[in-house]
C-alpha cells in the first residue's frame, strides 16, 4: 500500500466506520441509557473481534499469493465488484432503530452484545475480505500492509464508538431524518465506489 492508495482508503474507511450499522446503533442506544463512558467501554468489545478477523485475513492473503498471483487478482476484481454493489445498496439503506436491542444496562451484557454483533455481522466480514485486498501490493509483504490498514480502521472505529456513544437523543433524531441519512449514505457510497475504481488504475 502506497501513500496515494492510503488517501483513497481513508475516506472509504471513514464512511464505513461511521455509517449507522448495528454496532454503531447499539452504542448510540446504550449511550442514551447508561452514558458516554460505559457505552464507549462496552463498544471497545468489538475491537478484539476485528483484530482476529484481520489476522485471519493476513494469513489467508499470504496463502492465496503463495498459491497463485492470478487467483489474488481475481479476488481483487471480485472484491471491487462487491464494493460497487455495497455502494449501490448503501444509497437505498435506511437507518433502523427498531432492530436494535438496547435494553441492556449491565456492563457485561453490553460487552457481550457488542462482541456478538461484530462477530456475526456478515457485512463486517465482507468489508475485510472485499475491501482490504484492493489496496494490497502483491509484491510486498502482506502482514505489514494489513497492519497499517487494520490500525487505521480500528482507530477510526474507536472514534465512531465514542461519537455514537456520546451522540444521545440529538444524533438519534438527526439519523432519523431522511435528508441527513441520505447525505451520509451518499458519502459512504462515493467512498466505496472510489475504492472499487482503484482496481482499474495501473
C-alpha positions as CSV (number, residue, x, y, z in Angstrom):
1,X,0.0,0.0,0.0
2,X,1.5,3.3,-1.1
3,X,0.6,6.8,0.2
4,X,-1.8,7.6,-2.7
5,X,-3.7,4.4,-2.0
6,X,-3.9,5.2,1.7
7,X,-5.6,8.5,0.9
8,X,-8.3,6.6,-1.1
9,X,-8.5,4.0,1.7
10,X,-9.0,6.6,4.4
11,X,-12.3,8.3,3.3
12,X,-13.8,4.9,2.4
13,X,-12.9,3.7,5.9
14,X,-14.4,6.8,7.5
15,X,-17.6,6.2,5.5
16,X,-17.9,2.5,6.5
17,X,-16.9,3.0,10.2
18,X,-19.3,5.9,10.7
19,X,-22.2,4.5,8.7
20,X,-25.0,3.6,11.2
21,X,-24.7,-0.2,11.2
22,X,-25.8,-2.5,14.0
23,X,-22.8,-1.9,16.3
24,X,-22.9,1.9,16.0
25,X,-26.7,2.0,16.6
26,X,-26.4,-0.2,19.7
27,X,-23.6,2.1,21.0
28,X,-25.9,5.1,20.4
29,X,-28.8,3.5,22.2
30,X,-26.6,2.4,25.1
31,X,-25.2,5.9,25.3
32,X,-28.6,7.4,25.8
33,X,-29.3,4.8,28.6
34,X,-26.1,4.5,30.5
35,X,-23.9,7.4,29.4
36,X,-20.9,8.0,27.3
37,X,-18.2,6.3,29.3
38,X,-20.0,2.9,29.9
39,X,-21.2,2.8,26.3
40,X,-17.8,3.6,24.9
41,X,-16.1,0.9,27.1
42,X,-18.7,-1.6,26.0
43,X,-18.2,-0.6,22.4
44,X,-14.5,-1.5,22.6
45,X,-15.5,-5.1,22.9
46,X,-16.0,-5.2,19.1
47,X,-12.3,-4.4,18.5
48,X,-10.8,-7.8,19.5
49,X,-13.2,-9.5,17.1
50,X,-11.9,-7.2,14.3
51,X,-8.3,-7.9,15.2
52,X,-8.9,-11.7,14.9
53,X,-10.6,-11.1,11.5
54,X,-7.6,-9.0,10.4
55,X,-5.1,-11.7,11.4
56,X,-7.1,-14.3,9.6
57,X,-7.2,-12.0,6.5
58,X,-3.5,-11.6,6.5
59,X,-2.9,-15.3,6.8
60,X,-5.4,-16.0,4.0
61,X,-4.0,-13.5,1.6
62,X,-0.4,-14.8,2.2
63,X,-1.7,-18.3,1.4
64,X,-3.5,-17.0,-1.7
65,X,-0.5,-15.2,-3.0
66,X,1.7,-18.3,-2.4
67,X,-0.7,-20.4,-4.4
68,X,-1.3,-18.1,-7.3
69,X,-0.9,-14.4,-8.0
70,X,-3.6,-14.7,-10.7
71,X,-6.0,-16.0,-8.0
72,X,-5.2,-13.0,-5.9
73,X,-6.0,-10.6,-8.8
74,X,-9.3,-12.5,-9.4
75,X,-10.2,-12.0,-5.8
76,X,-9.4,-8.2,-6.1
77,X,-11.7,-7.9,-9.1
78,X,-14.4,-9.8,-7.3
79,X,-13.9,-7.5,-4.3
80,X,-14.2,-4.4,-6.5
81,X,-17.5,-5.7,-7.9
82,X,-18.7,-6.3,-4.4
83,X,-17.7,-2.8,-3.3
84,X,-19.7,-1.3,-6.1
85,X,-22.7,-3.5,-5.0
86,X,-22.2,-2.2,-1.4
87,X,-22.2,1.4,-2.7
88,X,-25.4,0.8,-4.6
89,X,-27.0,-0.8,-1.5
90,X,-25.9,2.0,0.7
91,X,-27.8,4.5,-1.3
92,X,-31.1,2.7,-0.6
93,X,-30.3,1.8,3.0
94,X,-32.5,3.1,5.9
95,X,-31.4,3.6,9.5
96,X,-33.4,1.1,11.5
97,X,-33.5,1.6,15.3
98,X,-36.3,-0.9,15.7
99,X,-33.9,-3.8,15.1
100,X,-31.6,-2.7,17.9
101,X,-31.9,-4.2,21.4
102,X,-30.5,-1.5,23.6
103,X,-32.3,-2.6,26.8
104,X,-29.1,-3.9,28.4
105,X,-27.9,-1.7,31.3
106,X,-25.4,-4.2,32.8
107,X,-21.8,-3.7,31.5
108,X,-21.2,-7.4,30.9
109,X,-24.4,-7.7,28.9
110,X,-23.5,-4.6,26.8
111,X,-20.0,-6.0,26.2
112,X,-21.4,-9.4,25.0
113,X,-23.9,-7.7,22.8
114,X,-21.2,-5.6,21.1
115,X,-18.9,-8.6,20.6
116,X,-21.7,-10.8,19.3
117,X,-22.9,-8.3,16.8
118,X,-19.4,-7.8,15.4
119,X,-18.6,-11.5,15.2
120,X,-21.9,-12.4,13.5
121,X,-22.1,-9.4,11.1
122,X,-21.6,-10.7,7.6
123,X,-21.0,-7.2,6.3
124,X,-18.0,-6.7,8.5
125,X,-16.5,-10.0,7.3
126,X,-17.1,-8.9,3.7
127,X,-15.6,-5.5,4.3
128,X,-12.4,-7.1,5.3
129,X,-12.3,-9.7,2.6
130,X,-13.5,-7.5,-0.3
131,X,-12.3,-4.0,0.7
132,X,-8.8,-4.5,2.2
133,X,-7.3,-6.7,-0.7
134,X,-7.9,-3.8,-3.1
135,X,-5.0,-2.0,-1.5
136,X,-2.6,-4.8,-1.2
137,X,0.6,-4.7,-3.2
138,X,1.3,-8.4,-4.0
139,X,5.0,-7.7,-4.5
140,X,5.3,-6.5,-0.9
141,X,4.9,-8.4,2.4
142,X,1.2,-8.8,3.2
143,X,1.2,-8.6,7.0
144,X,2.7,-5.1,7.4
145,X,0.2,-3.8,4.8
146,X,-2.8,-5.4,6.6
147,X,-1.4,-4.0,9.9
148,X,-1.3,-0.4,8.5
149,X,-4.9,-0.7,7.1
150,X,-6.1,-2.5,10.2
151,X,-4.6,0.1,12.5
152,X,-6.2,2.9,10.5
153,X,-9.6,1.0,10.5
154,X,-9.5,0.4,14.3
155,X,-8.5,4.0,15.2
156,X,-11.4,5.3,13.1
157,X,-13.7,2.6,14.6
158,X,-12.8,3.9,18.1
159,X,-13.7,7.4,17.0
160,X,-17.0,6.1,15.7
161,X,-17.7,4.3,19.0
162,X,-17.2,7.5,21.0
163,X,-19.1,9.6,18.6
164,X,-22.2,7.3,18.7
165,X,-21.9,6.7,22.4
166,X,-21.9,10.5,23.0
167,X,-24.5,11.3,20.4
168,X,-27.5,10.9,22.5
169,X,-31.1,11.7,21.5
170,X,-29.9,14.5,19.2
171,X,-28.0,12.1,17.0
172,X,-30.9,9.7,17.0
173,X,-33.2,12.5,15.8
174,X,-30.6,13.5,13.1
175,X,-30.2,10.0,11.8
176,X,-34.0,9.5,11.8
177,X,-34.4,12.4,9.3
178,X,-34.3,11.1,5.7
179,X,-32.2,14.0,4.3
180,X,-29.4,13.5,6.8
181,X,-29.4,9.8,6.3
182,X,-29.2,10.3,2.5
183,X,-26.2,12.6,2.7
184,X,-24.4,10.1,4.9
185,X,-25.3,7.3,2.5
186,X,-24.1,9.3,-0.5
187,X,-20.7,10.0,1.1
188,X,-20.3,6.3,2.0
189,X,-21.4,5.2,-1.5
190,X,-19.0,7.6,-3.1
191,X,-16.1,6.5,-0.9
192,X,-16.8,2.8,-1.7
193,X,-17.1,3.4,-5.4
194,X,-13.8,5.3,-5.4
195,X,-12.1,2.4,-3.6
196,X,-13.5,0.0,-6.2
197,X,-12.3,2.2,-9.0
198,X,-8.8,2.0,-7.7
199,X,-8.5,-1.5,-9.1
200,X,-8.8,0.0,-12.6
201,X,-5.8,2.2,-12.1
202,X,-2.4,1.0,-13.4
